[in-house]
Amino acid sequence: MPKMSSEPAEHCERTTLHGPTMGTRWSASIDVDATVDLDTLRHDLATAVEQIDAQMSPWKPDSALMCLNRAPVDAWVDLPAEILEVLVCALEIHRLSAGAFDPGVGGLVDAWGFGAVRDTPDAVAIHAARQAPPRPTNECLELDPSTGRARKHAAVQLDLCGIAKGYAVDRMVAVLQQHSVRHALVALDGELRAVGNQASGVPWSVALESPEAGRRAVHGVIDLQDLAVATSGDYRRYLEVGDARLAHTMDGRRAAPVNNAVASVTVLAHTCMQADAWATALLVAGPGEGLAMAQRMGLEVLFLLRRPEGLVEMGLGRFGASTAR
């Protein structure tokens, strides 16, 4: 049974705020009393998400990300604090994951038809992307958060799609906290974060999606309280080449889409930015390297692996105890 809060029950009502962004939708389920100005809160949440999209979208030519991508090598570029915070985290997880998480795969994303440039693979572009010098992204990019700027030391095309949605969820949580909201569940696509528990004292229940292409089904349910969860997988956007399913996520070390036995990876963390990036890293790393990496980093993680007999679970932390129900 879920643990009930010992605090007196608050006089709250459940409200769900939502809106479009990043090709999907954001939502916030909140338990609040009548003192909260819902119209202002909705506006502030939408503004926070749109700010992240405007800064980090590879589909917006005037985004801060694209300005940095177009900048000449060794030229300093002024950047907003938000994208610098994401870049700092991205480069750190790039280092800790031995390159499995790589924000420098923008050229590969476009070449394989998953970006803004084309919607099908281009053999010439793929060959060109593979000929790029194999210099680690954290050596190609220098950040100076104290002055709000960055510069490239080599030609690199950045892509933050494996971390930006998680960060947007964290920004929405910050907005909720500024409005003194104590009970909320925020979601943007497969990234979610709980603020406290429900007003009743019961944790928020979150469905883990079954990795089935073309349909939405529930694999299990977990309880969240002051925790974030993110899932990366091969079943939403992918290419089929023969019997292989190539996920839209790029493995920069192979200069190709992910092609391993991992159907999905779910990660728990205190911030959604961390959960999002590590889910991407572990999807790329695969079941063997990924599990060892997760153990080394002390992550709570659930791998769903495609095997001839069907989906097989492999988990650590609460997932290792099979608590997803």
Secondary structure as GFF3:
##gff-version 3
##sequence-region A 1 325
A	DSSP	beta_strand	13	21	.	.	.	ID=ss1
A	DSSP	beta_strand	24	32	.	.	.	ID=ss2
A	DSSP	alpha_helix	38	56	.	.	.	ID=ss3
A	DSSP	alpha_helix	64	70	.	.	.	ID=ss4
A	DSSP	beta_strand	77	78	.	.	.	ID=ss5
A	DSSP	alpha_helix	81	96	.	.	.	ID=ss6
A	DSSP	alpha_helix	106	111	.	.	.	ID=ss7
A	DSSP	alpha_helix	123	130	.	.	.	ID=ss8
A	DSSP	alpha_helix	137	140	.	.	.	ID=ss9
A	DSSP	beta_strand	141	144	.	.	.	ID=ss10
A	DSSP	beta_strand	149	152	.	.	.	ID=ss11
A	DSSP	alpha_helix	164	178	.	.	.	ID=ss12
A	DSSP	beta_strand	184	188	.	.	.	ID=ss13
A	DSSP	beta_strand	191	195	.	.	.	ID=ss14
A	DSSP	beta_strand	204	209	.	.	.	ID=ss15
A	DSSP	beta_strand	218	224	.	.	.	ID=ss16
A	DSSP	beta_strand	228	233	.	.	.	ID=ss17
A	DSSP	beta_strand	238	241	.	.	.	ID=ss18
A	DSSP	beta_strand	244	247	.	.	.	ID=ss19
A	DSSP	beta_strand	250	251	.	.	.	ID=ss20
A	DSSP	beta_strand	256	257	.	.	.	ID=ss21
A	DSSP	beta_strand	262	269	.	.	.	ID=ss22
A	DSSP	alpha_helix	272	285	.	.	.	ID=ss23
A	DSSP	alpha_helix	287	297	.	.	.	ID=ss24
A	DSSP	beta_strand	300	307	.	.	.	ID=ss25
A	DSSP	beta_strand	310	316	.	.	.	ID=ss26
A	DSSP	three_ten_helix	317	321	.	.	.	ID=ss27
###
